Amino acid sequence: MLILGAGFAGSYVARLLGKRAPELEVTLVDPRNYMLYTPLLPEAASGTVEPRHAVVPVRVMCPKARLLLGRATAVDMATRTVAVQPAEGEPFEEGFDTLVVALGAIARTAPVPGLVEHAVGFKTIAEAIHLRNHVLQQLELASTVDDPAERRRRLTFVFVGGGYAGVEAMAELEDLVRDASRHYPSVRNVPRRWILADAADHILNDLRGRLGEYAADQLEKRGFDLRLNTVLRAVDADGVELSDGEHVPTATIVWTAGVRPNPLVAQLGMPLDERSRIVVDEHLQAGEGVWALGDSAAVPNAAAGGATDPPTCQHALRQARTLARNIAAAAHGEKLRTYRYRMLGQAATLGRHKGVFEALGAFRFRGFPGWWLTRTYHLYQLPLMSRRTRVVSDWTVGLFFRRDVVELGSLGRPEPLEPPAR
């Protein structure tokens, strides 16, 4: 059996199959040897959690699966083979009898002039580390210039997208900048501007009502400028132009406005819906011996009247559980199970020990209880006890020591060796 993608959905399928059907030979294909637990990405960016602790090694998480480090480039359903391009070396073909497509999603960009050239996404651990380094670098640069306008530009941060990623990343990074500013006396009293632009008329789409209003109110009390019903018109090296006509000078533009399926999905020759997701039935089947789940699949949820699931980690995990059961059932000649999942709730951290948490649509918590429950939920969902222990250690250290404000912009890009002296 071949699983394309070792993200949240794919790695969980492999892990669960190792327990439910250990006789199956499972192979994972992914260019990375780790699974990113995306809910911890904002804390990894702000330094609350060590970035390595927000990722889980696939070989440890899925000990009974074989991992191929490479990128799937094509699928031939006639010969039941997948073309794989490894990180190094010549491409090769990998055969399969059962195929699971869990290729995930990438950032969904818009045709905004200058966006790709000047904005940064927030979908990977590399982007989180880059954003942390970039934000701290703006403090360094602002402290070295005398021009007030340039200082204000360096200390203006624009986030586009009012979903969970945008709100949590902005709140966490504002905490980072606030803590780090004590080390920069020359800019300590320079106003810092945080702008969140979103095309919708509210933030945190799934948290309407009192919790959504509380989240917006808390952000505004902290000085965040929420620009709702607002989109980007253009981006350049000096700043952004908003649809309300204002040009905002800034050196930091973070794009978190949604995701779209991995482009490879469209090349597989499978039926797609209007959002380019693989169409699957109530058992997560896309064809004979072919299954799909996660952000790259349109999975109908029987508990939601057949509506397709949103691209969230909790839905991907429940899909993985049903899919693992069904693959094991198919291998043993048993009846397949219909996928149904009633969402447990929604949660978001808002920085400064505040958050919102909704459970089963009936229990709502905000402030410190909401923040604590959100963290507890993420800790529960994080696989491997070793990773949970590391994250708890990071949180515990943060209670007694100030936040680390080291900027490692050259991380992963070592200086080349100097040529020999003549």
Order of alpha helices (4+ residues) and beta strands (2+ residues): beta-alpha-beta-beta-alpha-beta-alpha-beta-beta-beta-beta-beta-alpha-beta-alpha-alpha-beta-alpha-beta-alpha-beta-beta-beta-beta-beta-beta-beta-beta-beta-beta-alpha-beta-beta-beta-alpha-alpha
